[in-house]
Amino acid sequence: MKTRHKFTTYLLIVILPLIILSIIYWVHLERSIQKERQEQAEWTVTVYQEYIDQFIRETKANLELLSLSSSVLYMDNKKTELLMKWIKDTDSRYAGIYWLNRNGVSISGSNKNFNHYYLIEQNDLELAVKTQKAVVAGTKELYNPDYNYFSIFAPILNHDKKVQGFLLAHIRLDHMENILKILSPGQTFILETKDKTRILDRNAEGFTEHSKWVDVPLTEVDWKLSVKLPDKISTNNMNVFLMLVFFTFFFAHMIYTIVEELIIRRNAKNQKLLNERQKIEFVGTLAASTAHEIKNPLTGIKGLVQLLVEKHPEEQDQFYYSVIMKEIERINSIVSEFLILGKPMAQTLSIHDIRSIIAELRPIIESEARHFNIEVEWKIMKEPILVHCTKDQLKQVILNIAKNGFEAMEVGKKLRIRIHHENEWAKIMISDTGQGLSEKEIGKVFDPFYTSKKEGTGLGLFVCKRIIESFNGTIEFSSKPLNGTTVTISLPLIKDHH
């Protein structure tokens, strides 16, 4: 059962919080990473889009400008070929520059292998003739084994704005890809036409249908650019997660250790209280039964001594009888404490004014004070202070504490007794100016059979505490060595009584 309890505690304090916090943080981490990857991919695709559009726009403008200057060289193949080669050599974006006739057939250019080839599709020719602007060819070309390229061409217009030919450029894809690598190294992307023909891709060989992409259309051409979100969590994020798991486990385990220690201490304290309660019950039962056996013959002895007192009036005999009676009273007092120790404290309580009880006790306390040569200072409020109690037992408590105060003080000292009420409580405060008690001694004053006196049973304060608790009150000691001791008795105050 104990092992099962420990396992349950460990599960609730360590395992479950660790699992819950790990799941919560993992979900948070996943969302943060997903958002970060999404933002990174969106930024990258925007940068790529702007570059490709700017690249194509700039190339179109260059070809349109060249087509205007090339119109004067129409049908001059030698000069045209020299011009094409010069343009190719001065700009690394070009794989080749070609002069085409009205039907899209190559007449001359930087590469003679393309002469007399149809380099433009019919629908692209019609679009360029209609718009009289530079046009991007619809598909990627594969004529060169060293690098891939796509085509941009611009119409060459005569003085009447009629198309007399075309200036076509093969644009190197590796040139554009190298620029994109510089802009965002290690990024996976795909560039394709509207009919899914792939113009350009990088690191896209192993992607799956479950991979997430950010897509954006280009503005200068009917192509789509896609940038892939990273699939794997970074090492730094995983390290942060593992550190969180470790520290969560560490602190949860530390809390578990503290809780277990508190539980062990609480159980030990409860067990100690149980043992003490059982011990007191046993001692009380034994004491009560013994007290009854003593009290009966003691009553007989007392009665016989009283008869002898009357029968022998001699002074010497009276002295002996007074000593015997005094000792009988002391035995009777001890026996009475044993009876209270043993029997339950359930009893019928009555409403009493504490001031009246103090008025009855005052002569007795004053007499005791004169015996010890101690001064008593009284401070009693004028309003009634009503409580539920048994008058004789409350007298016993007050008298016992006052007597302890007298015994703790030297000749000429002062005992202060204050009666008042505070909030919902009636207060009886008895303060002596003796040597005081240490914290260790205060912790033991209510233990049964504990006493610092040479003579005494050690039951007086224990019985006082038991009596006050039977009135639903409390009794407390406060003391410092050499500064005296104050005993505070608190009883529930009765306000509305008619």
N, C-alpha and C positions, 0 to 999 in steps of 0.2 A: 504493500500500500504506500509506503514511504517513497519507494523508487518510482512508483506511478505518479505520485504527487510531484516529485522533482522533474520527471519527464514532462508533465503537463505545464509546470511553471516555465521550464526551458523552452517548450514549444511556443507558449504565449508571449514570452518576453524576448526571446532571441530569434527563433526560426521564423515565426509568422511576420514580425516586423521586418526582418531581413528580406523575406520574399516579397512582401507588399511594397516596401521602399525600392527594392530592385526593379520590380515591375513598373512602378510609377516613374522612376527615373529613366528606365529603358524606353518607355513610351515617350517621355519628354525628350530624351536624347534623340530618338528616331524622328520625332516631329521637327526638332531643331535642325537635325542633319538634313532631313528632307527639304525643309525650307531653305537651308543654306545652299544645298545642291541645286534646288530650283532657281534660286536667285543667281547663283553662279552661272548656271546654264543659260538663263535668260540674258544675263549680261554678255556672255560669250557670243550667243547667237545674234545679239544686237550689234556687237562690234564686228562680227563676220559679215553680217548683212550690209552694214554701212560700208565696209571695205569693198566687198564684191560689187555692190551697186556703184560705188564711186569708181572702181576700177573699170567696169563696163562702160559707165557714162563717159569717163575720160577717154577710153579707147575709141568709142563711137565718135566723140568730138574730134579726136586726132584724125580718124579716117575721113570724116566729112571735110575737114580742112584740107587734107591731102588730096581728096577727090577733086576739090576746086582747082588746086594747083596742077593736078595731073591732067586736067582736060586739055591743056595746051600741048601736052605731049602725045595726044591720041594718035595712034598708028605709027609712032616712032619707037619701034621695039627696043632698039639699043639704049636709047636714053631712058626709056621706061624701066628696062631691066636694071640699069645702074642705080636708078632712083630706088627701086624696090630693095636691092641689096644694101644700099646705104641705110635705109630705114630699119631693116632687120638687124644690122650690125650695131646700130646706135641705141636700140631699145631691147632689153632682154626679154620682154614679154612676148615678142613676136617669134613664132617658129618659121614663118614665111609670109611674104607679101606678094600678091598676084594681081595682074591686070586681066579682067574678063571682058568678053564681048557682051552684046545685048542678050544673048541666049545663056549666059553663065558659063561659057567655055573659056578656059585659061588660054590667054594669048602669050603672055610673058610673065616673068616673075623671078623671085630669088632662087627657086628650085625648078630646073628645066624638066624634071621628071613629071611635073604636074601639067606641062604644056599639053593643050588639046584635050583636057579632062573637063567633064562637067563637075564643077565644084559647088554649085548651088542648086538646091531643090526648086522645082517650079513654083510651089506655093510661097517660098521665101522670096523668089524673084518678083512675084506679083505684089507682095507686101511692100518691098523696097520701091518698086515703080510707083505704087499708089501713094506712099507717104513721102517719097523722095528724101528719106532719112536713112541713117545707118541701121542695120538689122542684125540681130544675133541669129545665126543658123540654128535650126531646131534640134540637131543631134550632135553628139561628140564624134569627132573624126579619129580614125585609127591608122592613118597612112604611115606615120613615122614609128619605127620600132623602138626608138629611144625614149620618147615621151609622148603623152597624149595632149590633145589640144582641141579647142572648139573654134568656130569661125564667126567673125564679124565682118560684114561687108557694107560698103556705102555706094550709092549710085553716082556715076559721073555724068553730069548734065552739060549739055551744050548751051549756046547762047539763047536758045528758044525754050530752055528748061525741059528739054527732052532727054530721056535717058539714052546715052550712047555707049554705056558700058558700066563696069563695076570695079571697085577697088576692094579686094578681099584680103583679110589678115587671118592667119592661123595663130591663135592665142595659146601660149603654153600653159597647161594646167599645173605643171610642177612649179612654175614661177609663182602662180597665185597660191598654191598650197604652201610653199615656203614662207610666204608672207603671213599666212594664217597661223602657221606653226609659231612664228615669232610673236604674234599677237597673244596667243594662248597656248603654251606648250602642253603636250600630252592630252589635248582634248580630242574626243571622238566626234566626228561630224560626217554628214552625207549631204551632197548637193546633187539633185536630180531634177529632170524635166517633168512636165505635167503628165507625160505618158510613162513615168517611172524609170526612164533611162537614166542611169547613174552617171553624172558628169564627173564627180569627184568624191572620194571618200578617204577617211583616215582612221585607222585602228577600228574599223567597223566589221572585221571578219567574223568575230565571235559573238556578235550581238544576237539576242533572241527576241521573240515576240513580246516577252514580258519586260524587256528593257524599256525604260521611260525616256522619252525624247521631248525636246522643245522645238516646235516647228515654226517657221516664219517664211512667208513668200518674199521673193525679191521684187523690187519695183521696176527695175530696168529690163527684166526678162521674165518670162513665165516659168520660173524655176522655184523649187522649194528647198530651203536650207534647214537641216535638222541637226541639232546638237544633243548628244546623249548625256543624261544624268549619271554620275558615278554609281556603280552598284554596291560597292563595299564600303563599310564604315572605316574611317581612318584609324591608324594606330593610336593617335593622341586621344581620340574620343573613347576608344576602348580602354586605354589606360586610366582615363578619368572615371569611367564606369567601374572598373575593377577596384580603384582606390576607394570609391564610394561604398562598394560592397564590403571592402575590408574594414573601413572605419565604422560602418554601420554594425557589422558583426562585432567589432571590438567594443564599441560603446554599449551595444545591446548585451553583450556578455558581461561587461562591467556592471551594468544595471542589474542583471540577473544575479551576479555574485552578491551585490549589496542587498537585494531583496531576500536572497536565501539566508544571508547573515542576519537580517532583521527578523525573518521568520524563525530562525533557530533561536535567536535571543528571546523572541516573544514566547516561543514554546517553552524555553528553559524557565522564563519568568513565570509563566502560567503553571508549569510543573512545580516550581518552588512554592508558589502561592497555594497550590493544591495540597502539597505536602504539609505546609504550615497549617492550612485549614484542618487537614486531617489530624495533625498532631494536636492542635488546639482542641478539636472536638473530642479526641481521645482523652487528653489531659483534663478537659472540662468535665467530661462524663465521670472520669475517675475522681476528680476533685469534688464534684457535687455529691457523689455517693459517699465519699469519705467525710465530707463536711456534715452531711446529715447524721452520719454515725457519731461524729464528734459533738454536734450541737445538742443532741438529746441528753447525754450524760453531763454535758457542760451546764445545761440549764439546771439539772439537779444539784450539781456542785455549787452553783451560784446561790440557789435557794438555801442550801445548808449553811453556806458561809454567812448569809444574811441573818440566819437564826443565831449563829455563834456571835455575830456582832452585837445582837441585842442581849445575849446571855452573858457575855463577858465584857463589861464596860471599861475594864482597866485600860489605861493609856497604852501600855506596852502591847497588850493584845489587840487593841484597836489599830495600832500601827501595822501589826502583822496582817490583820484582816484587810486593811486598805491596800496593802501591797498585793495580797491575793486577789482582791476584786479588780484591781487595776490590770493585773495579768490576765484575769478571766476576760475582761473587756477587750484586751488586745487580741486574745485568742478568738473571741467572738467576732471581732472586726475582720480578722484573716479568714475565718470560716465564711463570713458573709461575702467576701470577695470571691472565694471559691464557688459559692452558690451562683453568683452573677456570672462567673466565668463559664459555668457548666450549663445553665438553663437558657432557653431561648429568651430573647429580649422583648418578645411580643407582649404588650400590656395595654391597659386602657389609659389613654392620655387625656388630660383635662386642660382647659384654658387657664393660664395663670399670668399675672402681671409680674414680670421679672423684678420690678421695684419692690413688690411685696415680699418676694422670696429673699431679696437682699436685705430688706428691713429686718426679717427674722434672723438672718445669718449674721448681721452686723455685730451684735454683742459678742457672739462666739468668736468671730474673726478678731475683734478688738482685744478680747481676752487673750487669745493666742498671741497677738502682736505684743502685748505687754509682757507675756511670758518670755518672748524672744528679744524684748527691748527693741522692737521695730515700730516705726511710724507707718500708719496707713492713711493714704490720701484717697478720698472718694470723689467721684465725678459722675453724678447720676442725673439724667435729663428728667424734666418735670412731667412730660407727657407719658401716658400709659404705654407700656411695651408688652404687648400680649403675645404669648406663644403657646403651642401645644407641648406639654411635658408632664412628667411625674414629679411633683414638687420635692419629695424627699430625695429622689435620685439626683435631681439638678442641684439640690443643696449639697449632696455628697460630692458631686463633681467640683463645685466652686470651692468648697472647704478643702478638698484634697489638693487642688492646685494652689490655693492660698498658702496652705501649710508647706507645700514644696518650696514656695517662694521664700517663706520665713527661714526654712532650713538652709536655703542657698545663700542667704545674706549674712553679713556681719552685723554686729550690734550697732545701732544708730542709723542703719540704712532705712530706705523708704519703699513701701509696696504701694503701687498705684492700681486702683480698681475703677474702670470706666464702663458705664452702662449707657448705650445709645442705640440708635437704629440707622441703618445705611441702605438705601434703596429698598429692597424687599426683605432685608435681614435684620434681625435683632442681634446686637453685638455685645458680648461680655469680654472685656480686655483686662487681663491681669498681668501687670509688668513688675518684675523685681529688678533690683540694681545689684545683683550678685555677680559671680564670676562668668556667667554665660556658658553656652554650650558650643561645641564644634559642630560642623556639618555632619560629621560621622555620628556624633552622639544624638543629634536631632533625628537622624534617620532611624535610630533604634529606640527612641523613647517610648513608642507605642508597642514595642515587641513584648510579648508575655515573658515574665520572669527576668526581664532586663532591669537592672537597677545600679545606680552609681553610689548608693548609700551602703553603709556598713550593715545597717539593719533594714530589712524590708523584703517583701516577697517579689517585688518587680511586677505586681499585678495592678497597682493603683491606676496608672495612666492608661493601661490597656482597658481596664473596666470603665474608666471615664470616657474613653473613645467609644466603647461599645454602647454606653448609655446615650451619649450625644447622637450617635448614628441612629439609635432607635427613635430619636425625636426628629429624624430627617435633617439633622444638622451636621456641622463639621467642627473639628477642633484642630487648630494649627499652632505650631511652634515657630517662632522666629527669634534668632539669637546670634550674638557674636561674642567671642571670648572677651572677657573683661568689661563688656557693655551691658550685661544683664540679659534677661529673657522675657519675651512677651508671649502669653498664651491667649489666642483669640478663639472664643466660642461663638459660632454663628448658628442661629436658629431661624427657621422661616417665620416671618412676621405676619401676625393676623391683623388686618386693617379694619375690615368691616365686621364688627361684632356688636350685636344688640342684646 
